[in-house]
Amino acid sequence: MGGSKSKMVIMFVLLLIILEGGWSEGCLDHERFALLRLKHFFDDTGSYLYNWGDGEGATDCCQWE
């Protein structure tokens, strides 16, 4: 019975990781390019989209704010 309970806990933890996106490798190139094209249509006078770019460390558009 103890083995069954630990298997359930492991399955639950794995499910949480998957649902949280813990195994995501970032956004796809076509998604990033599409967002960069849309950026020009926004009025960003406050520079809120400063981290949207192609620079080093900014290639994962899933992390852009």
MDTraj code that builds the backbone (N, CA, C; nanometers):
import mdtraj as md
import numpy as np

residues = "MET GLY GLY SER LYS SER LYS MET VAL ILE MET PHE VAL LEU LEU LEU ILE ILE LEU GLU GLY GLY TRP SER GLU GLY CYS LEU ASP HIS GLU ARG PHE ALA LEU LEU ARG LEU LYS HIS PHE PHE ASP ASP THR GLY SER TYR LEU TYR ASN TRP GLY ASP GLY GLU GLY ALA THR ASP CYS CYS GLN TRP GLU".split()
xyz = np.array([
    [0.0815, -0.1187, 0.0000],
    [0.0000, 0.0000, 0.0000],
    [0.0865, 0.1260, 0.0000],
    [0.2018, 0.1237, 0.0668],
    [0.2894, 0.2401, 0.0709],
    [0.3455, 0.2743, -0.0655],
    [0.3742, 0.1712, -0.1471],
    [0.4258, 0.1948, -0.2817],
    [0.3232, 0.2617, -0.3709],
    [0.1987, 0.2248, -0.3534],
    [0.0911, 0.2830, -0.4332],
    [0.0732, 0.4312, -0.4003],
    [0.0858, 0.4642, -0.2728],
    [0.0706, 0.6036, -0.2309],
    [0.1853, 0.6892, -0.2843],
    [0.3068, 0.6366, -0.2806],
    [0.4206, 0.7137, -0.3307],
    [0.4119, 0.7316, -0.4825],
    [0.3583, 0.6328, -0.5534],
    [0.3390, 0.6470, -0.6976],
    [0.2383, 0.7574, -0.7277],
    [0.1342, 0.7652, -0.6479],
    [0.0334, 0.8695, -0.6664],
    [0.0934, 1.0078, -0.6421],
    [0.1774, 1.0192, -0.5413],
    [0.2417, 1.1473, -0.5110],
    [0.3336, 1.1876, -0.6257],
    [0.4106, 1.0939, -0.6775],
    [0.5004, 1.1221, -0.7893],
    [0.4208, 1.1644, -0.9123],
    [0.3130, 1.0958, -0.9413],
    [0.2292, 1.1309, -1.0561],
    [0.1691, 1.2706, -1.0389],
    [0.1276, 1.3029, -0.9181],
    [0.0708, 1.4344, -0.8910],
    [0.1750, 1.5441, -0.9113],
    [0.2954, 1.5224, -0.8624],
    [0.4030, 1.6207, -0.8782],
    [0.4374, 1.6388, -1.0261],
    [0.4463, 1.5299, -1.1002],
    [0.4746, 1.5393, -1.2434],
    [0.3642, 1.6146, -1.3170],
    [0.2415, 1.5903, -1.2792],
    [0.1293, 1.6611, -1.3397],
    [0.1389, 1.8111, -1.3131],
    [0.1741, 1.8482, -1.1912],
    [0.1899, 1.9903, -1.1587],
    [0.3017, 2.0541, -1.2401],
    [0.4110, 1.9829, -1.2573],
    [0.5230, 2.0353, -1.3358],
    [0.4805, 2.0568, -1.4809],
    [0.4100, 1.9614, -1.5355],
    [0.3654, 1.9724, -1.6746],
    [0.2673, 2.0879, -1.6906],
    [0.1715, 2.0987, -1.6001],
    [0.0718, 2.2047, -1.6101],
    [0.1324, 2.3423, -1.5875],
    [0.2355, 2.3501, -1.5088],
    [0.3015, 2.4775, -1.4817],
    [0.3914, 2.5187, -1.5974],
    [0.4200, 2.4276, -1.6879],
    [0.5067, 2.4589, -1.8013],
    [0.6535, 2.4450, -1.7679],
    [0.6848, 2.3655, -1.6698],
    [0.8224, 2.3487, -1.6267],
    [0.9129, 2.2862, -1.7306],
    [0.8561, 2.2225, -1.8311],
    [0.9382, 2.1596, -1.9337],
    [0.9376, 2.2383, -2.0632],
    [0.8912, 2.3599, -2.0580],
    [0.8867, 2.4431, -2.1775],
    [1.0277, 2.4837, -2.2181],
    [1.0527, 2.4817, -2.3467],
    [1.1833, 2.5222, -2.3977],
    [1.1792, 2.6636, -2.4522],
    [1.0776, 2.7379, -2.4174],
    [1.0658, 2.8744, -2.4658],
    [0.9737, 2.8824, -2.5851],
    [0.9630, 3.0010, -2.6368],
    [0.8715, 3.0203, -2.7492],
    [0.9386, 2.9796, -2.8802],
    [0.8566, 2.9566, -2.9775],
    [0.9058, 2.9196, -3.1097],
    [0.9473, 3.0446, -3.1862],
    [1.0360, 3.0270, -3.2830],
    [1.0861, 3.1414, -3.3594],
    [0.9736, 3.2201, -3.4254],
    [0.8769, 3.1498, -3.4842],
    [0.7699, 3.2227, -3.5527],
    [0.6817, 3.2992, -3.4542],
    [0.6701, 3.2507, -3.3310],
    [0.5953, 3.3244, -3.2287],
    [0.6698, 3.4521, -3.1900],
    [0.8007, 3.4401, -3.1718],
    [0.8825, 3.5562, -3.1348],
    [0.8797, 3.6618, -3.2450],
    [0.8950, 3.6194, -3.3697],
    [0.8932, 3.7143, -3.4810],
    [0.7578, 3.7835, -3.4928],
    [0.6501, 3.7096, -3.4705],
    [0.5161, 3.7690, -3.4769],
    [0.4980, 3.8742, -3.3677],
    [0.5449, 3.8452, -3.2471],
    [0.5337, 3.9430, -3.1383],
    [0.6178, 4.0670, -3.1664],
    [0.7358, 4.0474, -3.2236],
    [0.8201, 4.1622, -3.2564],
    [0.7553, 4.2495, -3.3635],
    [0.6852, 4.1879, -3.4569],
    [0.6143, 4.2656, -3.5595],
    [0.4973, 4.3420, -3.4983],
    [0.4286, 4.2812, -3.4012],
    [0.3163, 4.3480, -3.3349],
    [0.3617, 4.4627, -3.2450],
    [0.4822, 4.4528, -3.1925],
    [0.5338, 4.5530, -3.0993],
    [0.5266, 4.6935, -3.1582],
    [0.5468, 4.7062, -3.2871],
    [0.5487, 4.8375, -3.3519],
    [0.4111, 4.9038, -3.3542],
    [0.3061, 4.8270, -3.3332],
    [0.1710, 4.8820, -3.3343],
    [0.1272, 4.9342, -3.1973],
    [0.2049, 4.9061, -3.0934],
    [0.1707, 4.9503, -2.9588],
    [0.2326, 5.0860, -2.9296],
    [0.1598, 5.1678, -2.8553],
    [0.2135, 5.2948, -2.8077],
    [0.2894, 5.2650, -2.6787],
    [0.4190, 5.2531, -2.6896],
    [0.5020, 5.2134, -2.5753],
    [0.5838, 5.3318, -2.5251],
    [0.5156, 5.4420, -2.4953],
    [0.5866, 5.5615, -2.4498],
    [0.6525, 5.5408, -2.3136],
    [0.6027, 5.4463, -2.2358],
    [0.6619, 5.4182, -2.1054],
    [0.7699, 5.3118, -2.1103],
    [0.8041, 5.2657, -2.2291],
    [0.9066, 5.1616, -2.2498],
    [0.8770, 5.0350, -2.1698],
    [0.7496, 4.9976, -2.1668],
    [0.7119, 4.8758, -2.0955],
    [0.7552, 4.7500, -2.1700],
    [0.7758, 4.7628, -2.2987],
    [0.8128, 4.6468, -2.3800],
    [0.9624, 4.6450, -2.4101],
    [1.0410, 4.7054, -2.3218],
    [1.1848, 4.7158, -2.3457],
    [1.2523, 4.5798, -2.3599],
    [1.1992, 4.4775, -2.2937],
    [1.2656, 4.3471, -2.3001],
    [1.2166, 4.2623, -2.4175],
    [1.1306, 4.3191, -2.5018],
    [1.0900, 4.2499, -2.6238],
    [1.1982, 4.2765, -2.7268],
    [1.2761, 4.1792, -2.7599],
    [1.3806, 4.2036, -2.8580],
    [1.4534, 4.0786, -2.8983],
    [1.5555, 4.0997, -2.9789],
    [1.6381, 3.9901, -3.0280],
    [1.7729, 3.9855, -2.9588],
    [1.7936, 4.0721, -2.8618],
    [1.9228, 4.0781, -2.7950],
    [1.9509, 3.9539, -2.7126],
    [2.0711, 3.9480, -2.6617],
    [2.1123, 3.8335, -2.5808],
    [2.0238, 3.8223, -2.4572],
    [1.9727, 3.7040, -2.4320],
    [1.8869, 3.6809, -2.3170],
    [1.7421, 3.7194, -2.3390],
    [1.7103, 3.7747, -2.4558],
    [1.5734, 3.8185, -2.4826],
    [1.5067, 3.7329, -2.5898],
    [1.5617, 3.6176, -2.6183],
    [1.5078, 3.5355, -2.7265],
    [1.3895, 3.4502, -2.6832],
    [1.3675, 3.4334, -2.5538],
    [1.2551, 3.3530, -2.5060],
    [1.1359, 3.4443, -2.4815],
    [1.0487, 3.4547, -2.5813],
    [0.9365, 3.5476, -2.5702],
    [0.8357, 3.5045, -2.4641],
    [0.8446, 3.3834, -2.4158],
    [0.7565, 3.3406, -2.3067],
    [0.7923, 3.4123, -2.1768],
    [0.9117, 3.4663, -2.1690],
    [0.9565, 3.5372, -2.0492],
    [0.9401, 3.6882, -2.0607],
    [0.8999, 3.7376, -2.1770],
    [0.8811, 3.8812, -2.1937],
    [0.7642, 3.9277, -2.1101],
    [0.7741, 4.0465, -2.0574],
    [0.6655, 4.1032, -1.9762],
    [0.5927, 4.2095, -2.0534],
])
top = md.Topology()
chain = top.add_chain()
for i, resn in enumerate(residues, 1):
    res = top.add_residue(resn, chain, resSeq=i)
    for name in ("N", "CA", "C"):
        top.add_atom(name, md.element.get_by_symbol(name[0]), res)
traj = md.Trajectory(xyz[None], top)
